[in-house]
Amino acid sequence: MTIYAWLAISSIIVAIIGIIVGIVGAKCIQISVKTKIIAKNTDGGPVQQAQVINNSGVDIYTAVKLSQDTARKELEAFEKNMRENNETLNNFNENKANNNQLSYANILHNWFFINPINQRGQNRYEKQYYTIDRWIISKGMVMELTSGGLQLSANEENQLLYQHIERSNLFAGHQLTMSIKCNDEIYYGTVTLPNVLTHGVKYGTFETPFGFVCLASFFDNELTFVIILNASKTYIIQSAKLELGKISTLSNDMAMDYGKELSVCQRFQIHTGEKPVRCPAVIENYNTISCLLPLPVTIRINPTVVTLDKIQIWNPVLHKSEDGFSVHTSITPLGLIIRAHKQNHGLTNAMFDLDCILFDANL
């Protein structure tokens, strides 16, 4: 039962006490006055002292005193109950204030490694570059996606899995807590950052069974969340969290919202998918054709085209691909403009074939 329900019950009890006292008072008013001779005057006349008797034959003063005692006991019980309720309410408010720290969002993107965003589509990564969305590995690290999380192994000492924090200067001077879940155990550490981040400095390093976790400044005024793995170690990492405050709340996070997290990650890179996408072209002039590719989100910056296959120009008149075009992109709020240039291309109709293309706008 909540504190508000207890307060409601207490109010009902007060109302009932008021009704009882009113009934007792009404009964007390319904009295008959009898006289009893208790002595005689010196002149022989009786001295009459009025003793007020209620209808039930009880002295009214006694009855009133009894009703007052009952009301006082009820009031004392009510006040005790209110003190207990106030204490409960204070504890509730204190817990609520503490629980406000549980609402801090995860600063990291794509943090739930059991079901991560993986637009690049590989199940194994071993080259020094981006892997699953927003996460980079160093050259001596091997990452494999498993049903239980990311399986990490290191061929050399101090290999890294890390994520650059966007607009990390906003967190300078604040207290942050880093957390890692590994083999169903949570490891965490807290650090208060300086007001100015310094290149090459590690902040708040704490040990884990597989190595270390820390925040580092790889570049001036930029912050990076770093997982450091020792050589000959293989561990499965289930999740990670970076949050404001001194309390780790990773244990309260069941899983990330996949759709929401995908839209966040697509600000940094967008993959066209495994199936070819054909986009009608506009013939701008004798040298340039273009198309507008709608995007699910506005990408962060003008992206680099990572040609996992390549962008092809399709000639629907001759039913063949055209070669010799150079491709450039630019972003708009409506999507991505793709332009292809070729001197005197000679096309009157064309289409862009986008087959397994990654547009990379990562940090």
Beta strands, then each sheet from edge to edge (+ up, - down):
strand 1: 31-40
strand 2: 46-54
strand 3: 124-125
strand 4: 136-137
strand 5: 141-146
strand 6: 149-154
strand 7: 159-165
strand 8: 175-182
strand 9: 185-192
strand 10: 202-208
strand 11: 211-216
strand 12: 223-229
strand 13: 234-244
strand 14: 269-271
strand 15: 277-280
strand 16: 282-283
strand 17: 288-294
strand 18: 304-315
strand 19: 320-322
strand 20: 326-332
strand 21: 335-341
strand 22: 351-360
sheet 1: 1+ 2-
sheet 2: 3+ 5- 6+ 13- 8+ 9-
sheet 3: 4+ 7- 12+ 11- 10+
sheet 4: 14+ 22- 15+
sheet 5: 14+ 22- 18+ 19-
sheet 6: 16+ 17- 21+ 20-
end
